[in-house]
Amino acid sequence: MMYSASQLAHRRLAGMIRKESLQILRDPSSIAIAFVLPVVMLILFGYGVSLDAKEVGIGFVIESPDSETSNVQAAFGQSEYFNSISFNSIQEAEQALRQQQISGIVWLKSDFSRRLHAGLGASIGAIINGVDANQARITEGYIAGAWQTWLTHYTERRGMPPAFPIKLDQRVWFNPAVHSRDFLVPGLIAVIMTLTGALLTALVMAREWERGTLEALLVTPIHIRELLLGKLIPYFVLGMGGMLLTVAMAVWQFDVPLRGSFLVLLAASALFMLVAVAMGLLISIIAKNQFIAGQIAIIVTFLPAFILSGFIFDINSAPWAIQWLTYIIPARYFVSILQTVFLAGDVWAVILPNAAMLALMACILLMLVRRKTSKRLE
């Protein structure tokens, strides 16, 4: 039976895809990286990592207890953000702060009630543990908010004018409950896809070099294009399967809202996965060694995606040189799409420019892979 050139090309490509698929099925580590690792990372970050400060230990020192100071302490104690602990003296509270038994101190001095009733501008003293700068800022804001809330209620009870002529009417969009999980889990999908896509494909060509099977492939009629597609397609499908698993867990396990279109999310994920597998294959072609390729993949793809993508740390808060560096990190664009699609919806002014950058990066990386492969194999 005679086959046309296109039919032969399709048969060779199908053979390569089948070969790589069987290799994946015979390698438990590939399945673990694609499906087990995302589950483990989601559980660790979803349950174990939180930027929300709750049950913050606050030491209360009241030098002259009375009804007003008790009301202030009760206002702090009723908040879900504080765990109020009473101390007899400021020295005891400071010692507890040094021993990290509490994160802050609220100090009501002996003249607090007298100055309050006399309208002399009563104030509270606040001492905060600043070892963790982020926790310190959060605690400081919580204390200021609790104090302002109590002061507003106090003036309303007495029919007094408000302490400030302007009242803040605050609304939080997209994440009204201000849960850090809703912010972290979508970004984590980008980190997981970077790790699975780049790390798995980084070992593909290097494994062929190490085992000496690449020469056997080269003596067959297979073309370079078919060889590369045969390597990329199975790992692309495997990575997309891991992506679907992580999205399902994000929505149904961690209750992260998906306000945008799933098809938009799927298309953006496919673009990013194409970038990730292209990066991994380029690393694999250059390294020719599985151990070295794996190390390079973690350093070049995973760590920048974790630190410089906006997944946890705000890019705008970084020095300008680091901000410019993030423009070559593909995960930066995908994290922006993920957080927008999950929390805000299909905001095309955000989605389209970031998707265009991912498409551009995919084209550049695939061209580099093709060029580098032809140089090494021909």
C-alpha positions in Angstrom: 0.0 0.0 0.0 1.4 3.3 -1.1 1.2 6.4 1.2 1.5 10.0 0.1 4.2 12.3 1.7 1.6 13.9 4.0 0.3 10.6 5.1 3.8 9.3 5.9 4.5 12.5 7.8 1.3 12.0 9.9 2.1 8.4 10.5 5.7 9.3 11.7 4.3 12.0 13.9 1.7 9.7 15.4 4.4 7.1 16.0 6.5 9.7 17.9 3.5 10.8 20.0 2.8 7.2 20.8 6.4 6.6 21.8 6.5 9.6 24.1 3.1 8.7 25.6 4.2 5.2 26.4 7.4 6.7 27.9 5.3 8.9 30.1 3.1 6.0 31.2 6.1 3.9 32.1 7.7 6.7 34.1 5.8 7.2 37.4 7.8 10.4 38.1 6.2 12.2 35.1 2.7 11.3 36.3 3.6 12.4 39.8 5.0 15.8 38.7 1.9 16.4 36.5 -0.8 15.4 38.9 0.5 14.6 42.4 2.8 17.7 42.7 0.0 20.2 41.9 -2.3 18.7 44.5 0.4 18.8 47.2 1.4 22.4 46.3 -2.3 23.5 46.3 -2.9 21.9 49.7 0.2 23.4 51.2 -0.4 26.9 49.9 -4.2 26.8 50.1 -4.2 25.7 53.7 -0.7 26.4 55.0 0.1 29.8 53.5 -2.0 32.8 54.3 -1.3 36.5 54.1 -4.3 37.2 56.4 -3.5 38.0 60.0 -6.0 36.5 62.4 -5.9 35.8 66.1 -3.0 38.2 66.5 -1.8 38.2 70.0 -2.3 41.6 71.6 -1.3 42.4 75.1 -3.5 44.9 76.9 -2.1 47.1 79.7 -4.7 49.2 81.5 -3.3 51.4 84.2 -6.6 52.6 85.6 -9.4 50.2 84.8 -12.9 51.6 84.5 -16.0 51.2 82.2 -14.4 53.1 79.3 -11.2 51.2 79.3 -13.2 47.9 79.6 -15.2 48.9 76.5 -12.0 49.6 74.6 -10.6 46.2 75.5 -13.9 44.5 74.7 -14.0 46.1 71.3 -10.6 44.5 70.6 -11.5 41.2 72.1 -14.6 40.8 70.0 -12.7 41.2 66.8 -11.7 38.0 64.9 -8.3 39.6 64.2 -7.2 39.8 67.8 -6.5 37.5 70.7 -6.5 39.9 73.7 -4.3 39.1 76.7 -4.3 41.3 79.8 -1.1 42.3 81.6 -0.7 44.1 85.0 2.1 46.4 83.8 3.8 47.6 80.7 7.0 45.8 81.8 5.3 42.4 81.8 3.8 43.1 78.4 7.1 44.2 76.9 8.7 41.0 78.3 6.0 38.9 76.6 6.6 40.9 73.3 10.4 40.1 73.5 9.6 36.4 74.0 7.3 36.5 71.0 4.3 35.5 73.1 2.3 38.4 71.6 2.7 40.5 68.5 1.7 43.9 69.9 0.8 45.9 73.0 -2.2 48.3 73.5 -1.4 50.6 76.4 -4.2 52.7 78.1 -2.5 55.1 80.5 -3.8 56.2 83.8 -5.2 59.5 82.4 -7.0 57.9 79.5 -10.6 58.2 80.8 -10.1 61.7 82.3 -8.7 63.1 79.0 -11.5 61.3 77.1 -14.3 62.9 79.1 -12.6 66.2 79.2 -12.2 66.2 75.4 -8.5 66.6 75.6 -7.7 64.1 72.9 -7.3 60.7 74.6 -5.0 58.3 72.8 -3.8 54.8 73.1 -0.3 53.6 73.0 0.7 50.9 70.6 3.9 48.9 70.6 4.3 46.4 67.7 6.8 43.7 67.0 8.5 44.7 63.7 10.6 41.7 63.1 8.2 40.6 60.4 7.6 43.9 58.6 4.5 42.7 56.7 2.9 41.4 59.9 3.8 44.6 61.7 2.0 46.7 59.1 -1.0 44.5 59.1 -1.2 44.6 62.9 -0.7 48.3 63.0 -3.6 48.8 60.5 -5.8 46.4 62.5 -5.2 48.3 65.7 -5.8 51.7 64.1 -9.1 50.3 62.6 -10.3 48.9 65.8 -9.5 52.1 67.7 -11.3 54.2 65.1 -14.3 52.0 65.2 -14.6 52.2 68.9 -14.1 56.0 68.9 -16.9 56.4 66.3 -19.3 54.3 68.4 -18.3 56.3 71.5 -19.1 59.7 69.9 -22.4 58.4 68.5 -23.5 57.1 71.9 -22.9 60.5 73.5 -24.3 62.5 70.6 -21.0 64.2 70.0 -19.7 65.3 66.6 -17.6 62.8 64.9 -13.9 62.9 65.5 -13.2 63.5 61.9 -15.3 65.7 59.5 -15.0 63.1 56.7 -16.4 59.6 57.0 -14.8 56.9 54.9 -17.2 54.8 52.9 -15.0 51.9 51.9 -15.7 49.2 49.3 -13.4 46.4 48.2 -13.9 45.1 44.7 -13.3 41.6 43.3 -12.3 40.2 46.7 -14.8 41.7 49.2 -13.8 39.4 52.0 -10.1 40.2 51.4 -9.1 36.5 51.6 -5.5 36.0 50.6 -6.4 32.5 49.4 -8.5 33.9 46.6 -5.4 35.8 45.5 -2.8 33.1 46.0 -4.5 30.0 44.5 -5.0 31.5 41.0 -1.4 32.7 40.9 -0.2 29.3 42.2 -1.7 27.7 39.0 0.9 29.6 37.0 3.7 28.4 39.2 2.5 24.8 39.0 2.2 24.9 35.2 5.7 26.4 34.9 7.1 23.6 37.0 5.3 20.8 35.3 5.6 22.1 31.7 9.2 23.2 31.9 10.6 20.5 34.2 9.1 17.6 32.4 10.1 18.7 28.9 13.5 19.7 30.1 14.3 16.1 30.6 12.9 14.9 27.2 15.8 15.5 24.8 18.4 15.2 27.5 17.2 11.7 28.2 17.5 10.8 24.5 21.1 12.1 24.5 22.0 10.2 27.7 20.5 6.9 26.6 22.0 7.1 23.1 18.6 6.7 21.5 18.7 10.0 19.7 21.1 8.6 17.1 18.6 5.8 16.4 15.9 8.3 15.8 18.0 10.3 13.4 18.7 7.4 11.1 14.9 7.0 10.6 13.1 9.1 7.9 11.6 11.3 10.6 12.0 15.1 10.1 13.1 17.5 12.8 9.7 19.2 12.8 8.0 15.8 13.5 10.5 14.9 16.1 9.9 18.2 18.0 6.1 18.0 17.7 6.3 14.4 18.9 8.2 15.5 22.0 6.0 18.6 22.7 2.4 17.3 22.2 2.3 14.6 24.8 3.8 16.8 27.5 1.5 19.7 26.4 -1.5 17.4 26.9 -0.1 16.2 30.2 0.4 19.7 31.5 -3.1 20.8 30.4 -4.5 17.8 32.3 -2.6 19.0 35.4 -4.0 22.5 34.8 -7.6 21.2 34.7 -7.0 19.4 38.0 -5.7 22.5 39.7 -8.5 24.7 38.4 -11.1 22.1 39.7 -9.4 22.1 43.1 -9.3 25.9 43.2 -13.0 26.2 42.5 -14.5 23.3 44.4 -11.9 22.7 47.1 -10.9 26.2 48.0 -14.0 28.0 46.9 -12.1 30.5 44.7 -14.7 32.2 42.4 -14.3 31.8 38.7 -16.0 35.0 37.4 -14.7 34.9 33.9 -15.1 32.5 31.0 -13.7 29.0 31.4 -12.9 29.0 27.7 -10.9 32.2 28.0 -9.0 30.6 30.9 -8.4 27.4 28.9 -7.1 29.4 25.9 -4.7 31.5 28.0 -3.5 28.4 29.8 -2.8 26.7 26.5 -0.7 29.6 25.4 1.2 29.6 28.7 1.7 25.9 28.6 3.1 26.2 25.1 5.6 28.7 26.4 6.5 26.5 29.3 7.1 23.3 27.2 9.1 25.3 24.7 11.3 26.7 27.4 11.8 23.2 28.8 12.6 21.7 25.4 15.1 24.4 24.7 16.8 23.8 28.0 16.9 20.0 27.3 18.4 20.5 23.8 21.2 22.7 25.2 22.0 20.8 28.4 22.1 17.2 27.0 22.1 16.0 30.6 19.0 15.3 32.7 20.4 16.4 36.0 21.7 19.7 34.6 18.6 20.3 32.6 16.4 19.8 35.7 18.5 22.2 37.7 18.5 24.8 34.9 14.7 24.5 34.6 14.1 25.1 38.3 16.5 28.1 38.3 15.4 29.7 35.0 11.7 29.0 35.1 10.3 28.0 38.5 12.1 30.5 40.8 11.4 33.6 38.6 7.7 32.4 38.3 7.5 32.1 42.0 9.3 35.4 43.0 9.0 37.8 40.0 5.5 37.0 38.6 3.4 39.0 41.1 2.2 35.7 42.5 3.0 36.7 46.1 5.0 39.9 45.9 3.8 43.1 44.3 5.9 43.9 41.2 5.3 47.6 41.6 7.0 47.6 45.0 10.3 46.2 43.6 13.2 48.4 42.4 12.8 49.6 38.8 15.6 47.3 37.6 13.7 44.2 38.9 10.4 45.5 37.5 12.0 45.7 34.0 13.4 42.2 34.5 9.9 40.8 35.1 8.9 41.7 31.5 10.8 38.7 30.3 9.2 36.3 32.8 6.2 34.6 31.0 4.5 33.8 34.4 4.1 37.6 35.0 1.6 37.8 32.1 -0.2 34.6 33.0 -0.6 35.4 36.6 -2.2 38.7 35.6 -4.7 36.8 33.4 -5.4 34.2 36.0 -6.2 36.7 38.8 -8.3 38.8 36.4 -10.3 35.9 35.0 -10.9 34.3 38.5 -11.7 37.4 40.5 -12.7 40.2 38.1 -14.1 38.4 35.0 -13.3 38.8 31.3 -11.5 42.1 31.4 -10.2 42.3 27.9 -8.0 45.3 28.5 -6.0 43.0 30.8 -6.4 39.7 29.0 -5.6 40.6 25.4 -2.2 42.4 26.0 -0.9 39.7 28.3 -2.1 36.9 26.0 -0.4 38.7 23.1 2.9 38.7 25.0 2.5 35.0 25.7 1.9 34.3 22.0 5.0 36.3 21.1 7.1 34.5 23.6 5.8 31.1 22.4 6.7 32.0 18.8 10.2 33.2 19.7 10.9 30.1 21.9 9.7 27.6 19.3 11.8 29.3 16.6 14.8 29.0 18.9 14.1 25.3 19.6 13.8 24.6 15.9 17.0 26.5 15.1 19.0 25.0 18.0 17.8 21.5 17.2 18.8 21.7 13.5 22.2 22.9 14.4 22.8 20.1 16.9 21.4 17.3 14.9 22.3 18.1 11.3 
